[in-house]
Amino acid sequence: KQQSSNSYRLNEQSPYASFLLSAISPFVNSYLNTASIINNELQGKTFIDKEIFIVVQSHLEQEILKENYCVHPYALCLESITTTLLSLCNIKCLNKDKRNSINHYTVNADKLQLLVNDLRIFNSKLAFEYKYFDSIISPKM
């Protein structure tokens, strides 16, 4: 519903809500999967880009091989993982230290867990069913 010339109010009845949610769903799913894997697998460690790529892609490939096809394929893309890393650093969920031209990361556990919780809620609003780890979130719209 149009509110003014520059803003719109979306609700479940809006034809644009489903459209917009479906457009951003691959990104939200990718951010959720990458952040969850980092939170579960790499917390308390110092790690580099290559390790993150291997851990995230390996975990998601295993999920897909188990026929958990609700993992969006975009989540496997190195560009997606890299973008997520940059975003996680920008919001201080990850700390980055560049040494000898190599990025080293550590997890800010409290901030990352809060983000993962928020992404799970947001993921539950998506127009598709996306699996992340042991639970399936059904679409709400």
C-alpha positions in Angstrom: 0.0 0.0 0.0 1.5 3.4 -1.0 2.1 5.6 2.0 3.8 8.6 0.3 5.7 9.2 -2.9 8.8 7.7 -1.3 7.7 4.9 0.9 5.5 1.7 0.8 3.9 -0.3 3.5 4.0 -4.1 2.9 1.9 -6.7 4.6 1.0 -10.3 3.8 -1.8 -9.1 1.5 0.6 -7.0 -0.6 1.4 -8.4 -4.0 4.9 -7.0 -3.6 5.7 -8.7 -0.3 6.0 -12.1 -1.8 7.9 -10.8 -4.8 10.5 -8.9 -2.6 10.9 -11.8 -0.2 11.5 -14.3 -3.1 14.1 -11.9 -4.5 16.2 -11.6 -1.3 15.6 -15.2 -0.1 18.8 -16.7 -1.7 20.9 -14.0 0.1 19.2 -14.4 3.5 19.6 -18.2 3.2 23.2 -17.9 2.3 24.0 -15.5 5.1 22.2 -17.7 7.6 24.0 -20.9 6.5 27.4 -19.3 6.4 27.0 -17.5 9.7 25.6 -20.6 11.4 28.5 -22.8 10.2 31.1 -20.3 11.3 29.3 -20.0 14.7 29.2 -23.8 15.1 32.4 -24.9 13.6 35.0 -22.1 13.9 34.1 -20.3 17.2 37.2 -20.1 19.5 39.6 -20.5 16.6 41.6 -18.2 14.3 41.0 -19.1 10.7 41.6 -17.8 7.2 39.5 -17.3 4.1 40.4 -20.7 2.6 39.4 -22.5 5.7 36.0 -20.8 5.8 35.4 -21.6 2.1 36.3 -25.3 2.7 34.2 -25.6 5.9 31.1 -23.9 4.5 31.1 -25.6 1.1 31.8 -29.0 2.6 29.0 -28.7 5.1 26.5 -27.5 2.6 27.5 -30.1 0.0 26.9 -32.8 2.7 23.5 -31.3 3.4 22.6 -31.4 -0.3 23.9 -35.0 -0.7 21.6 -36.0 2.2 18.9 -34.7 -0.1 18.3 -31.6 2.0 17.6 -29.6 -1.2 16.3 -26.6 0.6 19.8 -25.2 0.9 19.9 -22.6 -1.8 22.7 -23.3 -4.3 23.8 -19.7 -4.1 25.1 -20.4 -0.6 27.8 -22.6 -2.1 29.2 -19.8 -4.2 32.6 -18.4 -3.2 31.3 -14.9 -4.0 28.4 -15.3 -1.6 30.6 -16.6 1.2 33.1 -13.7 0.6 30.3 -11.2 0.7 28.9 -12.7 3.9 32.4 -12.5 5.5 32.7 -8.9 4.6 29.3 -8.2 6.1 30.1 -10.1 9.2 33.3 -8.1 9.7 31.5 -4.8 9.0 29.0 -5.5 11.8 31.7 -6.8 14.1 30.5 -10.4 14.3 33.9 -11.3 13.0 37.2 -9.7 13.8 39.7 -9.5 10.9 43.4 -9.1 11.2 45.5 -9.0 8.0 49.0 -10.5 8.4 51.4 -11.1 5.5 48.6 -10.4 3.0 46.4 -13.1 4.6 43.1 -12.3 6.4 42.8 -14.0 9.8 39.4 -14.1 11.5 38.1 -14.7 15.0 34.5 -14.9 16.0 32.8 -12.3 18.3 30.6 -15.1 19.7 27.8 -13.0 21.3 27.2 -10.8 18.3 27.4 -13.7 15.8 24.9 -15.7 17.9 22.4 -12.8 18.0 22.7 -12.3 14.2 22.1 -16.1 13.6 19.0 -15.9 15.8 17.7 -12.9 13.9 18.5 -14.5 10.5 16.6 -17.6 11.5 13.5 -15.5 12.3 13.9 -13.6 9.0 14.5 -16.8 7.1 11.2 -18.1 8.5 9.4 -15.3 6.7 10.7 -16.3 3.3 8.5 -17.3 0.5 10.2 -20.7 0.2 11.2 -23.6 2.5 14.9 -23.4 3.1 16.7 -25.9 5.3 19.4 -25.0 7.6 20.9 -27.8 9.6 18.3 -29.8 11.6 15.1 -27.8 11.2 13.0 -26.8 8.3 11.3 -23.4 8.4 8.0 -23.3 6.5 7.0 -20.2 4.6 4.7 -17.8 6.4 3.4 -16.0 3.4 
